[in-house]
Amino acid sequence: MKISSKELKKRAKQKLQGNYGLCVGVQLIINAIISIVLIITFFAGLIGGILGSGSVYGLSGNMAEYIIIIAIVVVSMILMVVLVSLFTPGTLRIYLNISENKPAHISDLLYGFKNKPHKFIGLSLIIFLLVMVWSIPYYVVLAVAEITDFIPVMIVLLIITYLLLLIGVTITSLYVAQATFIFVEAPDKGVFRCLKESVEMMKGNKGSLFYINLSFFGLILLGYCSLGIAYLWIMPYMYATLTEYYNELKPKMILEPEVYLCDSSYESLKNQEF
C-alpha cells in the first residue's frame, strides 16, 4: 500500500461532504433496529424468567427458567447475526457508491436483503467460525485449569493461549477484511472465492490496515464518552476511510475479468495494470 492513511482519511472526508446526512441516517436506522432487538430480548428474558419461576413440563423452577432464558438468548443472537450480515452489505454498498461518485440512496441499505441474502449470511458465518477456531485452545486450557484448581502452570498456559487467541483473531480478521466488499461488488461470486481473493489482496497489506484501525482508537473512545452519540459521525468517517482503502487496494483483475477476455492481444495485456 503506497498511499498513506492520512491521505485515505483526507479522501474520506472529501467524499463525505454533502453525504453526511445520508450516512448519519443509515447509522440511526441500524442503531434503532439493533436497539429494538435488544429491548425485545431484555423483556423477553424478563418474562421468561417470571414464567420459568414455576415448574414447566415437570421441570423444577430454576431449570425451566434457565432453559427459557438460554433459548431467548440463542434466538436473539441468531437474529442479531442475521441482521448484521444483511445490513452490512447495504451499508458498504452506500459507501462504495459515495466513493465512486455514484448516486447513493437510503434504500441501498436493503442491498443484502435483495441480492443473495443466504450467501451474505453464509459469508458472515464462515468468517465467525474462522475467528472462533482460535478460541478453542483457550477454552480447553480454561476447562483443565478449573479442574486442576488453577495451578500455576495452568495460569501460564491460560495467558499464552489468550495471547494466541488475540493474535489469531486479529490476523484472521485482517485477512478476510475485504471479503464483504468483494461480495457486494460481485454477488454472483462464491463465498469461498471472495474469502480467497480477500486473502490475496491482504498479502503484504495487513500492517497498513491494522494501523488504520488502530488510528481510530481515540475516536472510538470519544464515542464511548459521548454515550454513543458521536458514533453517528464517527462510524461514517471510519466506513468511508475503509472503503477508500479497499478501492485503493483492489486489483482490477478481480472485479473486471471481462476486460481481459475481450482483448487478449499482447499490446492490450502489456498495458494492463496487474
C-alpha positions as CSV (number, residue, x, y, z in Angstrom):
1,M,0.0,0.0,0.0
2,K,1.8,3.1,-1.3
3,I,-0.8,5.7,-0.1
4,S,-0.7,6.9,3.5
5,S,-3.6,6.5,5.9
6,K,-3.6,10.3,6.2
7,E,-4.4,10.6,2.5
8,L,-7.1,8.0,2.7
9,K,-8.7,9.8,5.6
10,K,-8.5,13.1,3.6
11,R,-10.3,11.4,0.7
12,A,-12.9,10.0,3.0
13,K,-13.7,13.5,4.4
14,Q,-14.0,14.9,0.9
15,K,-16.3,12.1,-0.2
16,L,-18.5,12.6,2.9
17,Q,-19.1,16.3,2.1
18,G,-22.7,16.6,1.2
19,N,-23.3,13.0,2.1
20,Y,-23.1,13.1,5.9
21,G,-26.9,13.4,6.3
22,L,-27.4,10.1,4.4
23,C,-24.6,8.3,6.4
24,V,-25.9,9.6,9.7
25,G,-29.4,8.5,8.7
26,V,-28.1,5.0,7.9
27,Q,-26.4,4.8,11.4
28,L,-29.7,5.9,13.0
29,I,-31.7,3.2,11.3
30,I,-29.2,0.5,12.1
31,N,-28.8,1.6,15.7
32,A,-32.6,1.8,16.1
33,I,-33.2,-1.7,14.7
34,I,-30.4,-3.2,17.0
35,S,-31.8,-1.3,20.0
36,I,-35.3,-2.7,19.3
37,V,-33.9,-6.2,19.1
38,L,-32.0,-5.7,22.4
39,I,-35.1,-4.2,24.2
40,I,-37.3,-7.1,23.0
41,T,-34.6,-9.6,24.1
42,F,-34.4,-7.9,27.6
43,F,-38.2,-8.0,28.1
44,A,-38.5,-11.5,26.7
45,G,-35.8,-12.7,29.1
46,L,-37.6,-10.9,32.0
47,I,-40.9,-12.5,31.1
48,G,-39.2,-15.9,30.5
49,G,-37.7,-15.7,34.0
50,I,-41.1,-15.0,35.5
51,L,-42.8,-17.8,33.6
52,G,-39.9,-20.1,34.5
53,S,-40.2,-19.4,38.2
54,G,-42.7,-22.2,38.4
55,S,-42.5,-25.7,37.0
56,V,-42.8,-26.2,33.3
57,Y,-43.4,-29.7,31.8
58,G,-42.3,-31.3,35.1
59,L,-39.1,-29.3,35.3
60,S,-38.1,-27.5,38.5
61,G,-38.5,-23.8,38.6
62,N,-34.8,-22.9,38.3
63,M,-34.2,-25.4,35.5
64,A,-37.2,-24.2,33.5
65,E,-36.1,-20.6,34.0
66,Y,-32.5,-21.3,32.7
67,I,-33.8,-23.2,29.7
68,I,-36.2,-20.4,28.7
69,I,-33.6,-17.7,29.2
70,I,-30.9,-19.6,27.2
71,A,-33.4,-20.2,24.4
72,I,-34.2,-16.5,24.3
73,V,-30.5,-15.6,24.2
74,V,-29.8,-18.0,21.5
75,V,-32.6,-16.8,19.3
76,S,-31.7,-13.2,19.9
77,M,-28.1,-13.9,19.0
78,I,-29.1,-15.6,15.7
79,L,-31.4,-12.7,14.9
80,M,-28.6,-10.2,15.6
81,V,-26.1,-12.2,13.4
82,V,-28.7,-12.3,10.5
83,L,-29.4,-8.6,10.8
84,V,-25.7,-7.6,10.9
85,S,-25.0,-10.0,8.0
86,L,-27.7,-8.4,5.8
87,F,-27.3,-4.7,6.8
88,T,-23.5,-4.6,6.5
89,P,-23.6,-5.3,2.7
90,G,-26.1,-2.5,2.2
91,T,-24.0,-0.1,4.3
92,L,-20.9,-0.9,2.3
93,R,-22.9,-0.5,-1.0
94,I,-23.8,3.0,0.1
95,Y,-20.2,3.9,0.9
96,L,-18.9,2.3,-2.3
97,N,-21.4,4.4,-4.3
98,I,-20.3,7.6,-2.5
99,S,-16.6,6.7,-3.0
100,E,-17.2,6.2,-6.7
101,N,-19.3,9.4,-7.0
102,K,-22.4,7.3,-7.9
103,P,-25.9,8.1,-6.6
104,A,-26.4,6.7,-3.1
105,H,-29.9,6.2,-1.5
106,I,-31.1,5.1,1.8
107,S,-32.9,2.2,0.0
108,D,-29.4,0.8,-0.7
109,L,-29.3,-0.3,2.9
110,L,-31.5,-3.2,1.8
111,Y,-29.0,-4.4,-0.7
112,G,-28.1,-7.5,1.3
113,F,-31.8,-8.5,1.6
114,K,-32.3,-8.3,-2.2
115,N,-29.1,-9.9,-3.5
116,K,-28.5,-13.5,-2.4
117,P,-29.1,-12.9,1.3
118,H,-28.3,-16.5,2.1
119,K,-24.7,-16.0,0.7
120,F,-24.1,-12.9,2.8
121,I,-25.3,-14.8,5.9
122,G,-23.1,-17.7,5.0
123,L,-20.1,-15.5,4.5
124,S,-20.6,-13.9,7.9
125,L,-21.0,-17.4,9.5
126,I,-17.8,-18.7,7.9
127,I,-15.8,-15.6,9.0
128,F,-17.2,-16.1,12.5
129,L,-16.2,-19.7,12.6
130,L,-12.7,-19.0,11.3
131,V,-12.3,-16.4,14.0
132,M,-13.7,-18.7,16.7
133,V,-11.3,-21.5,15.9
134,W,-8.6,-19.5,17.7
135,S,-10.6,-19.7,20.9
136,I,-10.6,-23.5,21.1
137,P,-7.1,-23.8,22.8
138,Y,-8.0,-21.1,25.3
139,Y,-11.3,-22.7,26.4
140,V,-9.7,-26.2,26.5
141,V,-7.0,-24.9,28.8
142,L,-9.6,-22.9,30.8
143,A,-11.6,-26.1,31.4
144,V,-8.5,-28.0,32.5
145,A,-7.5,-25.1,34.7
146,E,-10.8,-25.2,36.5
147,I,-10.5,-29.0,37.1
148,T,-6.9,-28.5,38.5
149,D,-8.0,-25.6,40.6
150,F,-5.8,-23.1,38.6
151,I,-2.4,-24.4,39.4
152,P,0.5,-22.0,38.4
153,V,1.4,-23.9,35.2
154,M,-2.3,-23.7,34.0
155,I,-2.4,-20.0,34.7
156,V,0.7,-19.5,32.5
157,L,-0.9,-21.6,29.8
158,L,-4.1,-19.6,30.1
159,I,-2.1,-16.4,29.5
160,I,-0.3,-17.9,26.5
161,T,-3.5,-19.3,24.9
162,Y,-5.3,-16.0,25.5
163,L,-2.5,-14.1,23.7
164,L,-2.6,-16.7,20.9
165,L,-6.4,-16.0,20.7
166,L,-5.9,-12.2,20.4
167,I,-3.2,-12.6,17.8
168,G,-5.0,-15.2,15.8
169,V,-8.3,-13.3,15.7
170,T,-6.5,-10.1,14.7
171,I,-4.6,-11.7,11.8
172,T,-7.6,-13.7,10.6
173,S,-9.8,-10.6,10.7
174,L,-7.2,-8.7,8.7
175,Y,-7.0,-11.4,6.1
176,V,-10.8,-11.6,5.5
177,A,-11.4,-7.9,5.9
178,Q,-12.1,-7.3,2.2
179,A,-14.4,-10.3,1.6
180,T,-17.6,-8.5,2.1
181,F,-16.6,-5.6,-0.1
182,I,-15.7,-8.1,-2.9
183,F,-19.0,-9.9,-2.4
184,V,-21.0,-6.6,-2.5
185,E,-19.5,-5.7,-5.9
186,A,-19.8,-9.2,-7.3
187,P,-22.7,-11.0,-5.6
188,D,-22.5,-13.8,-8.2
189,K,-19.1,-14.9,-6.9
190,G,-18.9,-17.8,-4.4
191,V,-18.3,-17.3,-0.7
192,F,-15.0,-19.1,-0.7
193,R,-13.8,-17.3,-3.8
194,C,-14.4,-13.9,-2.0
195,L,-12.5,-15.1,1.0
196,K,-9.7,-16.3,-1.2
197,E,-9.5,-13.0,-3.1
198,S,-9.5,-11.1,0.2
199,V,-6.6,-13.2,1.5
200,E,-4.7,-12.4,-1.8
201,M,-5.5,-8.7,-1.5
202,M,-4.3,-8.5,2.1
203,K,-0.9,-10.2,1.5
204,G,1.7,-7.6,2.4
205,N,-1.0,-5.1,3.4
206,K,-2.1,-6.4,6.8
207,G,0.1,-4.0,8.7
208,S,-1.3,-0.9,6.9
209,L,-4.9,-2.0,7.7
210,F,-4.0,-2.7,11.3
211,Y,-2.5,0.8,11.6
212,I,-5.6,2.4,10.1
213,N,-7.9,0.6,12.5
214,L,-5.6,1.4,15.4
215,S,-5.7,5.1,14.4
216,F,-9.4,5.2,15.1
217,F,-8.9,4.2,18.8
218,G,-9.1,7.8,20.0
219,L,-12.4,8.4,18.1
220,I,-13.9,5.2,19.4
221,L,-13.0,6.3,23.0
222,L,-14.6,9.6,22.3
223,G,-17.8,7.8,21.1
224,Y,-18.0,5.9,24.4
225,C,-17.5,9.1,26.4
226,S,-20.4,10.7,24.4
227,L,-22.7,7.8,25.3
228,G,-22.6,6.7,21.7
229,I,-24.0,9.9,20.2
230,A,-20.7,10.8,18.5
231,Y,-20.7,7.4,16.7
232,L,-23.3,8.9,14.3
233,W,-20.5,10.9,12.8
234,I,-17.5,8.7,13.7
235,M,-18.8,5.5,12.0
236,P,-19.4,7.2,8.6
237,Y,-15.8,8.5,8.8
238,M,-14.5,5.0,9.6
239,Y,-16.6,3.4,6.9
240,A,-15.6,5.9,4.3
241,T,-11.9,5.5,5.1
242,L,-12.0,1.8,5.0
243,T,-13.9,2.0,1.7
244,E,-11.2,4.2,0.3
245,Y,-8.6,1.7,1.5
246,Y,-10.4,-1.1,-0.4
247,N,-10.7,0.9,-3.6
248,E,-7.0,1.7,-3.4
249,L,-6.1,-1.9,-2.8
250,K,-8.3,-3.9,-5.1
251,P,-6.8,-5.0,-8.4
252,K,-9.0,-4.5,-11.5
253,M,-8.5,-8.1,-12.5
254,I,-10.7,-9.2,-9.6
255,L,-13.7,-7.1,-10.4
256,E,-13.4,-6.7,-14.2
257,P,-12.3,-10.0,-15.6
258,E,-14.2,-9.3,-18.8
259,V,-11.6,-6.7,-19.8
260,Y,-9.0,-9.4,-20.3
261,L,-11.4,-11.7,-22.0
262,C,-12.4,-9.2,-24.6
263,D,-8.9,-8.3,-25.8
264,S,-6.2,-10.8,-25.2
265,S,-3.7,-9.2,-27.6
266,Y,-0.1,-8.7,-26.5
267,E,-0.4,-4.9,-26.5
268,S,-3.6,-4.9,-24.5
269,L,-2.2,-7.2,-21.9
270,K,1.0,-5.2,-21.8
271,N,-0.9,-2.0,-21.0
272,Q,-3.0,-3.6,-18.2
273,E,-2.1,-2.9,-14.6
274,F,-1.8,-6.1,-12.5
